Amino acid sequence: MSDFETLSLEHDNGISTVTFRRPDKLNAINGQVLTELHEAAEQLAERDGLQTVLLEGQGRAFIAGADIGAMAEMSPEEGEALCKKGHETMDAIEAIPAPVIAAVDGFALGGGLEVAVACDLIYASGRASFGVPEVTLGIIPGFGGTQRLARVVGWQRARELVLTGDNIDAEQADAIGLTCDVFEVDVFEKRVRDVADTIASRAPLAIRAAKRVMRDGRDLPLDEGLEREREAFGDLFDTEDRVEGMEAFEARRDPDFEGR
Ligand code: COA
């Protein structure tokens, strides 16, 4: 366990779990949550042997957005500062070298959806719902939602969500490609854990390279993205795991990867 107050950070071999723990406020994000989430992301980025990260919320929400009570009295300068702090925190999640999975078993609204789209993969339970309701409050998404959401679901769907402020259920989210899959509530935890275990069983350096190249390539012209791919592809030929993976294939046995 950790010394954080609004979330917990737990480690189980190569899989770390961040759990948002303000269930009475549906895990709404105030300044302290942002500070602690940023700190947790930085700790994870430095963690040796990290293979996968799970983000989840305690209770009936993943995160129901930025804390509206805390925003109610803010000046424009304070609003902009909150936005900047949100951007830096979402950037810190993206910068974690291992894949990060958002396990959404409840509300992922506003800042909650923005945290989810800063992750590499999103899985939903049947009771999940998603939305960016900021325009119902007289503001716009401010933790990257006007930018990252479109990079996941395309501009048309992102505009529809942002401009209507309407929520969608898990099935609708899956239909627009926001989520990788929807699992029944009673098996949700296990099914998401299975995905984390699968990723953790693959060659760690290859997983990190794949995450990095795809994350960087998202915002690059194709030729520059392909250059990143070439470099990473070549570098992996220099790893023991590449030798092990190919030898294991030839010998028809499971590979034993060391992350070297
Ligand atoms: N900020 C601050 N507090 C929030 C919150 C948020 N974004 N979302 C929920 N809460 C709090 C509620 O104020 C309530 O606190 P209280 O018991 O002290 O009054 C508690 O969490 C439970 O929420 P409640 O609204 O009673 O639950 P519900 O099941 O009736 O509704 C939602 C759930 C998610 C539909 C509703 O809480 C909601 O619309 N939240 C705001 C979503 C939003 O606009 N997010 C974007 C913010 S930028």
Boltz pocket constraint, residues with backbone or C-beta under 6 A from the ligand:
constraints:
  - pocket:
      binder: B
      contacts: [[A, 23], [A, 24], [A, 25], [A, 26], [A, 28], [A, 29], [A, 64], [A, 65], [A, 66], [A, 67], [A, 68], [A, 69], [A, 107], [A, 109], [A, 110], [A, 111], [A, 133], [A, 134], [A, 137]]
      max_distance: 6.0
